[in-house]
Amino acid sequence: MTPQADPVLYSFRRCPYAMRARMALAVSGTQYELREVKLRDKPAAMLAASPKGTVPVLVLADGTVIDESLDIMRWALANRDPEGWLERDDRALVAANDGAFKHDLDRYKYPERHGSEPLVHRERGLAFLRQLDAQLAGGGQLCGEKRGLADAAIMPFVRQFAAVDREWFDQQPLAHLQLWLANHIASDLFDTIMIRQAPWSQS
Ligand SMILES: N[C@@H](CCC(=O)N[C@@H](CS)C(=O)NCC(=O)O)C(=O)O
């Protein structure tokens, strides 16, 4: 029998959606071929698999395409979930992250792109951060004491929000959130998925 080829992940290192997918793939121990993509010059093979043109895209050995980050997380964890991440999901919170919070993050971070008033969006984003902080006060992670799907799905977006004005973020009374973010960023898992790789090109 010929061995099954590894799935291929089209990814962009700094994309928060791709980060959450890489975290779930890594924690589940899934072997995959990482293809770093230039967003301005997406490979034809990626667009052929998923014409909507967003990363991450996972292409399985049988040709199945999974092109939504949360679906990639759930696929990987359904195969193998050594830390029990699927038990620590919070669909409403993740939806709020991907919806209103992401909307405010973009308009806070890139006001010139959106013609937006950044501080209005920083304030709205702060309301979500307060909600996360209150939830983290319980056990240190979003669904209790151990990291899970909700933490990995949301953390990359909070990281981006915090980095827009680090001094401001550090001054907010969000001690649980600040500690949570610092620990996730310092984790071996995050280190592993943030390894730099040259962009992939079809040869
Ligand atoms: N709903 C998608 C969103 C993915 C997404 O928007 N990724 C961004 C990068 S962070 C992207 O590929 N944008 C297309 C582009 O910039 O051309 C998912 O969860 O996978």
The ligand as an SDF file (V2000), in Angstrom:
LIG
                    3D

 20 19  0  0  0  0  0  0  0  0999 V2000
  -13.6770   33.0260    7.0780 N   0  0  0  0  0  0  0  0  0  0  0  0
  -12.3320   32.7640    6.6410 C   0  0  0  0  0  0  0  0  0  0  0  0
  -11.5620   34.0890    6.6410 C   0  0  0  0  0  0  0  0  0  0  0  0
  -10.1210   33.9400    6.2080 C   0  0  0  0  0  0  0  0  0  0  0  0
   -9.4950   35.2750    5.7910 C   0  0  0  0  0  0  0  0  0  0  0  0
  -10.2010   36.2810    5.5960 O   0  0  0  0  0  0  0  0  0  0  0  0
   -8.1690   35.2920    5.6080 N   0  0  0  0  0  0  0  0  0  0  0  0
   -7.5320   36.4920    5.0950 C   0  0  0  0  0  0  0  0  0  0  0  0
   -6.1150   36.6630    5.6060 C   0  0  0  0  0  0  0  0  0  0  0  0
   -6.0290   36.9760    7.3290 S   0  0  0  0  0  0  0  0  0  0  0  0
   -7.4000   36.3730    3.5920 C   0  0  0  0  0  0  0  0  0  0  0  0
   -7.0100   35.3510    3.0840 O   0  0  0  0  0  0  0  0  0  0  0  0
   -7.7530   37.4430    2.8550 N   0  0  0  0  0  0  0  0  0  0  0  0
   -7.6510   37.4550    1.4330 C   0  0  0  0  0  0  0  0  0  0  0  0
   -6.6480   38.4360    0.9210 C   0  0  0  0  0  0  0  0  0  0  0  0
   -6.0890   39.1940    1.7240 O   0  0  0  0  0  0  0  0  0  0  0  0
   -6.4290   38.4350   -0.2880 O   0  0  0  0  0  0  0  0  0  0  0  0
  -11.7070   31.7140    7.5440 C   0  0  0  0  0  0  0  0  0  0  0  0
  -12.1130   31.6300    8.7210 O   0  0  0  0  0  0  0  0  0  0  0  0
  -10.8590   30.9260    7.0940 O   0  0  0  0  0  0  0  0  0  0  0  0
  1  2  1  0
  2  3  1  0
  2 18  1  0
  3  4  1  0
  4  5  1  0
  5  6  2  0
  5  7  1  0
  7  8  1  0
  8  9  1  0
  8 11  1  0
  9 10  1  0
 11 12  2  0
 11 13  1  0
 13 14  1  0
 14 15  1  0
 15 16  2  0
 15 17  1  0
 18 19  2  0
 18 20  1  0
M  END
$$$$
